[in-house]
Amino acid sequence: MGVFVFLPLVLPLTAWPIARLAEQHLHPRTATRLLTGVAAVMAVCSTLCLALVMVVGTAQLPGNPLPDGWSDPEVRAAVPYDEVAGKAAIPALFAVLAVCGRTWWRHARVRRRAHRALAGLRDTEVAVLPDSTPYAYALPGGGRRDRVVVTTGLLECLEPAERRALFAHERAHLSARHHRFLLAVRLAAQANPFLRPLRTAVSYTTERWADEDAAQAVGSRRTVARAIGKAALVSRGGPAATPAGLAGLAAAGLPRRVAALLGPAPAVRTWPSLFTAVGVAAWGAATGAAVSAMSSANSAVTMVLILHAATPL
């Protein structure tokens, strides 16, 4: 197994170049899917390898319930620096599981509370809240329970065409299930801090994806850009927590989003050419994810074989 068990912990560094270049050179739909996929694979692989290293550390603790053979020198020799790495992996893995579990629980709790807060309103696709604070967000509920939440304070600040752009933007979040991408990269970044740049990038690309879908729906890129800019000017803050981090029109990266909407629509490409900077970065991230998967699989199989040999029948 050797040092290969540690590779998935640091291989997310290979995805840093594509995290930035994908925002600028890829269609936001392609960028979102690529970055989320890479982040998910690398997070699972790094967590698996952390668990494998933890087995060695746990077997060395006095009074552990593991078979005695798991603490044999042959088992410890499978992991370099087993004394330090094995024991350090124990609190690290528990911290990852605790943080990810808390995030998942809070995500579900916020969605439940949001739906309960709308229980007194009419069961329509758009829920208008009588609130002077201007904000809007997409509330996923699974199929027919998806709703767009908007306040009267924001609607009063927008022209009819801009309102249509707002609704199209939030519907795009729901139809493309952007909350799943955002939750996946959020969990991935908590499992491995090296994946945080991908989380930031996906937060931007999902908004750009919704912008492009809204522009196509209303037939005017300039109208969507105007709606985004106006929403940013009048917004004074929204709810304390929105489901899966989905924001309204006034989200992060606003100047770049407006500039992109005032320009031509991005070309739809499933994969960038290798002879470009973004292509090299994309292949680098894909290679890093593949090596991470192979390293974790090799480490897992090796550890299982060693533990099986060390465990008395």
LOMILO-648343 format. One line per field, with one value per residue (C-alpha): z, y, x; residue number from 1; residue in one letter. Coordinates in pm, whole numbers, always signed. Each point is the difference from the previous one (the first is absolute). Layout:
N
w: Z / ...
v: Y / ...
u: X / ...
pos: NUM / ...
code: a / ...
//
This chain:
313
w: +0 / +93 / -64 / -246 / +294 / +53 / -365 / +1 / +291 / -209 / -358 / +24 / -57 / -366 / -33 / +105 / -354 / -148 / +287 / -128 / -372 / -20 / +120 / -286 / -295 / +36 / -35 / +357 / -34 / -106 / +267 / +277 / -90 / -50 / +323 / +206 / -138 / +65 / +351 / +88 / -123 / +176 / +325 / +11 / -79 / +260 / +266 / -84 / +30 / +327 / +128 / -111 / +183 / +305 / +18 / +68 / +266 / +168 / +13 / +209 / +271 / +318 / +62 / -359 / -115 / -319 / -54 / +146 / -340 / -124 / +213 / -134 / -142 / -348 / +14 / +132 / -263 / -272 / +104 / +11 / +326 / +156 / +352 / -90 / -303 / +142 / +322 / -164 / -242 / +283 / +106 / -362 / -127 / +289 / -67 / -370 / +81 / +268 / -219 / -304 / +211 / +157 / -341 / -138 / +307 / -13 / -372 / +58 / +301 / -190 / -286 / +240 / +181 / -326 / -121 / +335 / -19 / -333 / +122 / +44 / -355 / -314 / -146 / -316 / -180 / +111 / +366 / +57 / +354 / +136 / +102 / -77 / -1 / -365 / -60 / -196 / +0 / -139 / +251 / -116 / +122 / -241 / -319 / +40 / +337 / -154 / +61 / -80 / +304 / -55 / +214 / -90 / +80 / -294 / -241 / +54 / -110 / -332 / -331 / -143 / -236 / +285 / +212 / -275 / -3 / +377 / -16 / -292 / +194 / +308 / -205 / -169 / +342 / +72 / -337 / -13 / +369 / +80 / +372 / -47 / -166 / +272 / +281 / -160 / -33 / +348 / +150 / -216 / +121 / +360 / -60 / -152 / +46 / -321 / -189 / +123 / -324 / -187 / +239 / -64 / -375 / -4 / +202 / -286 / -293 / +126 / +4 / -350 / -112 / +133 / -163 / -341 / +31 / +107 / -294 / -236 / +162 / -15 / -329 / +122 / +163 / +76 / +194 / +224 / +53 / +92 / +242 / +166 / +39 / +132 / +249 / +128 / +51 / +194 / +196 / +367 / +94 / -17 / +234 / +250 / -175 / -337 / -108 / -127 / -23 / -299 / -28 / -212 / -290 / +209 / +66 / +11 / -311 / -106 / -215 / -197 / -46 / -131 / -234 / -131 / -66 / -190 / -227 / -237 / +128 / +93 / -239 / +110 / +4 / +180 / +45 / -71 / -253 / +136 / -183 / +230 / +356 / +125 / -185 / +165 / +338 / -57 / -99 / +299 / +237 / -167 / +24 / +365 / +69 / -186 / +184 / +327 / -75 / -100 / +303 / +243 / -166 / +8 / +365 / +96 / -171 / +148 / +351 / -25 / -111 / +277 / +269 / -129 / +20 / +349 / +137 / +146 / -129
v: +0 / +237 / +370 / -59 / +9 / +366 / +110 / +57 / +240 / +241 / -72 / +261 / +254 / -109 / +142 / +354 / +125 / -121 / +155 / +346 / -65 / -179 / +315 / +201 / -238 / -276 / +11 / +29 / -325 / -189 / +170 / -82 / -366 / -38 / +172 / -179 / -338 / +53 / +130 / -291 / -266 / +154 / +51 / -361 / -131 / +215 / -98 / -369 / +22 / +189 / -288 / -254 / +186 / +24 / -379 / -17 / +267 / -154 / -344 / +144 / +141 / -210 / -161 / +34 / -256 / -87 / -342 / -26 / -77 / +348 / +151 / -232 / +161 / -124 / +201 / +313 / -29 / +48 / +366 / +221 / +190 / -216 / +128 / +361 / -31 / -281 / +179 / +342 / -149 / -94 / +354 / +120 / -256 / +59 / +375 / -53 / -224 / +239 / +312 / -167 / -155 / +336 / +168 / -264 / +29 / +380 / -11 / -226 / +206 / +330 / -147 / -137 / +333 / +191 / -219 / +31 / +379 / -8 / -233 / +285 / +129 / -119 / -316 / +162 / -18 / +355 / +94 / +376 / +105 / +331 / +120 / +337 / -156 / -73 / -355 / -311 / -360 / -342 / -248 / -361 / -242 / -287 / +10 / +178 / +152 / +222 / +367 / +342 / +225 / +377 / +298 / +290 / +228 / -138 / -21 / +368 / +94 / -187 / +65 / -273 / -126 / -9 / -196 / -259 / -19 / -49 / -284 / -162 / +18 / -169 / -259 / -85 / -73 / -240 / -175 / -67 / -108 / +244 / -57 / -352 / +128 / +259 / -246 / -253 / +244 / +136 / -348 / -68 / +316 / -100 / -348 / +141 / +371 / -6 / -16 / +339 / +183 / -237 / +83 / +372 / -58 / -209 / +267 / +238 / -238 / -104 / +365 / +48 / -312 / +143 / +336 / -161 / -208 / +310 / +199 / -275 / -18 / +374 / +55 / +288 / -22 / +373 / -33 / -269 / +211 / +299 / -208 / -134 / +346 / +154 / -284 / +54 / +372 / -39 / -311 / +55 / -363 / -302 / -284 / -117 / -334 / -103 / -365 / -141 / +348 / +98 / +377 / +228 / +217 / +205 / -268 / -20 / +91 / +255 / +227 / -299 / -137 / +330 / +35 / -353 / +70 / +318 / -203 / -288 / -328 / -253 / -285 / -335 / -252 / -331 / -2 / +265 / -51 / -134 / +276 / +271 / +100 / -105 / -330 / -77 / +93 / -215 / -300 / +62 / -1 / -308 / -178 / +98 / -141 / -322 / -44 / +71 / -268 / -254 / +76 / -33 / -320 / -148 / +98 / -141 / -336 / -23 / +81 / -257 / -271 / +85 / +5 / -326 / -163 / +142 / -108 / -353 / -221
u: +0 / +283 / -31 / -287 / -240 / +90 / -30 / -379 / +44 / +209 / -109 / -282 / +278 / -4 / -352 / +88 / +84 / -330 / -195 / +89 / +27 / -336 / -178 / +148 / +19 / -260 / -375 / -132 / -196 / +312 / +211 / -248 / -22 / +374 / +99 / -265 / +97 / +370 / -68 / -229 / +244 / +296 / -190 / -119 / +349 / +174 / -255 / +43 / +377 / -34 / -213 / +262 / +274 / -227 / -24 / +373 / -20 / -304 / +160 / +285 / -226 / -17 / -335 / -122 / -259 / +187 / +162 / +350 / +148 / -92 / +275 / +272 / +315 / -96 / -320 / +168 / +272 / -264 / -36 / +312 / +48 / -271 / +62 / -77 / -226 / -213 / -83 / -41 / -253 / -236 / -104 / +27 / -252 / -238 / +19 / -83 / -297 / -127 / +23 / -155 / -275 / -80 / -11 / -238 / -223 / -9 / -75 / -301 / -114 / +11 / -203 / -261 / -27 / -27 / -285 / -178 / +32 / -185 / -273 / -250 / +42 / -172 / +150 / +137 / +332 / +88 / -38 / -17 / +87 / -136 / +344 / +159 / +349 / +86 / +120 / -90 / +116 / -85 / -140 / +43 / -259 / +16 / -202 / -334 / +98 / +270 / -78 / +143 / -9 / +2 / -94 / -223 / +293 / +197 / -292 / -80 / +350 / -10 / -170 / -228 / +271 / +249 / -244 / -26 / +379 / +2 / -252 / +184 / +328 / -144 / -187 / +329 / +150 / -285 / -23 / +375 / +7 / +280 / -45 / +139 / +316 / +47 / -54 / +235 / +290 / -67 / +31 / +306 / +174 / -70 / +137 / +319 / +89 / +206 / -332 / -125 / +93 / -234 / -283 / +49 / +11 / -319 / -182 / +78 / -60 / -344 / -103 / +140 / -184 / -325 / +79 / +45 / -318 / -192 / +135 / -109 / -344 / -75 / +183 / +215 / +341 / -8 / -326 / +149 / +312 / -215 / -206 / +316 / +149 / -319 / -52 / +353 / -61 / -323 / +90 / +76 / +32 / -222 / -84 / +259 / +28 / -133 / -23 / +329 / +147 / -214 / -13 / -211 / +101 / +244 / +262 / +378 / +199 / -259 / +225 / +130 / -349 / -134 / +298 / -56 / -368 / +82 / +226 / -79 / -140 / +270 / +66 / -140 / +283 / -5 / +378 / +266 / +276 / +328 / +189 / -135 / +84 / -343 / +32 / +333 / -146 / -309 / +208 / +226 / -298 / -147 / +334 / +31 / -347 / +84 / +330 / -177 / -259 / +265 / +216 / -289 / -122 / +351 / +43 / -339 / +63 / +350 / -124 / -282 / +243 / +245 / -268 / -144 / +343 / +60 / -339 / -6 / -281
pos: 1 / 2 / 3 / 4 / 5 / 6 / 7 / 8 / 9 / 10 / 11 / 12 / 13 / 14 / 15 / 16 / 17 / 18 / 19 / 20 / 21 / 22 / 23 / 24 / 25 / 26 / 27 / 28 / 29 / 30 / 31 / 32 / 33 / 34 / 35 / 36 / 37 / 38 / 39 / 40 / 41 / 42 / 43 / 44 / 45 / 46 / 47 / 48 / 49 / 50 / 51 / 52 / 53 / 54 / 55 / 56 / 57 / 58 / 59 / 60 / 61 / 62 / 63 / 64 / 65 / 66 / 67 / 68 / 69 / 70 / 71 / 72 / 73 / 74 / 75 / 76 / 77 / 78 / 79 / 80 / 81 / 82 / 83 / 84 / 85 / 86 / 87 / 88 / 89 / 90 / 91 / 92 / 93 / 94 / 95 / 96 / 97 / 98 / 99 / 100 / 101 / 102 / 103 / 104 / 105 / 106 / 107 / 108 / 109 / 110 / 111 / 112 / 113 / 114 / 115 / 116 / 117 / 118 / 119 / 120 / 121 / 122 / 123 / 124 / 125 / 126 / 127 / 128 / 129 / 130 / 131 / 132 / 133 / 134 / 135 / 136 / 137 / 138 / 139 / 140 / 141 / 142 / 143 / 144 / 145 / 146 / 147 / 148 / 149 / 150 / 151 / 152 / 153 / 154 / 155 / 156 / 157 / 158 / 159 / 160 / 161 / 162 / 163 / 164 / 165 / 166 / 167 / 168 / 169 / 170 / 171 / 172 / 173 / 174 / 175 / 176 / 177 / 178 / 179 / 180 / 181 / 182 / 183 / 184 / 185 / 186 / 187 / 188 / 189 / 190 / 191 / 192 / 193 / 194 / 195 / 196 / 197 / 198 / 199 / 200 / 201 / 202 / 203 / 204 / 205 / 206 / 207 / 208 / 209 / 210 / 211 / 212 / 213 / 214 / 215 / 216 / 217 / 218 / 219 / 220 / 221 / 222 / 223 / 224 / 225 / 226 / 227 / 228 / 229 / 230 / 231 / 232 / 233 / 234 / 235 / 236 / 237 / 238 / 239 / 240 / 241 / 242 / 243 / 244 / 245 / 246 / 247 / 248 / 249 / 250 / 251 / 252 / 253 / 254 / 255 / 256 / 257 / 258 / 259 / 260 / 261 / 262 / 263 / 264 / 265 / 266 / 267 / 268 / 269 / 270 / 271 / 272 / 273 / 274 / 275 / 276 / 277 / 278 / 279 / 280 / 281 / 282 / 283 / 284 / 285 / 286 / 287 / 288 / 289 / 290 / 291 / 292 / 293 / 294 / 295 / 296 / 297 / 298 / 299 / 300 / 301 / 302 / 303 / 304 / 305 / 306 / 307 / 308 / 309 / 310 / 311 / 312 / 313
code: m / g / v / f / v / f / l / p / l / v / l / p / l / t / a / w / p / i / a / r / l / a / e / q / h / l / h / p / r / t / a / t / r / l / l / t / g / v / a / a / v / m / a / v / c / s / t / l / c / l / a / l / v / m / v / v / g / t / a / q / l / p / g / n / p / l / p / d / g / w / s / d / p / e / v / r / a / a / v / p / y / d / e / v / a / g / k / a / a / i / p / a / l / f / a / v / l / a / v / c / g / r / t / w / w / r / h / a / r / v / r / r / r / a / h / r / a / l / a / g / l / r / d / t / e / v / a / v / l / p / d / s / t / p / y / a / y / a / l / p / g / g / g / r / r / d / r / v / v / v / t / t / g / l / l / e / c / l / e / p / a / e / r / r / a / l / f / a / h / e / r / a / h / l / s / a / r / h / h / r / f / l / l / a / v / r / l / a / a / q / a / n / p / f / l / r / p / l / r / t / a / v / s / y / t / t / e / r / w / a / d / e / d / a / a / q / a / v / g / s / r / r / t / v / a / r / a / i / g / k / a / a / l / v / s / r / g / g / p / a / a / t / p / a / g / l / a / g / l / a / a / a / g / l / p / r / r / v / a / a / l / l / g / p / a / p / a / v / r / t / w / p / s / l / f / t / a / v / g / v / a / a / w / g / a / a / t / g / a / a / v / s / a / m / s / s / a / n / s / a / v / t / m / v / l / i / l / h / a / a / t / p / l
//
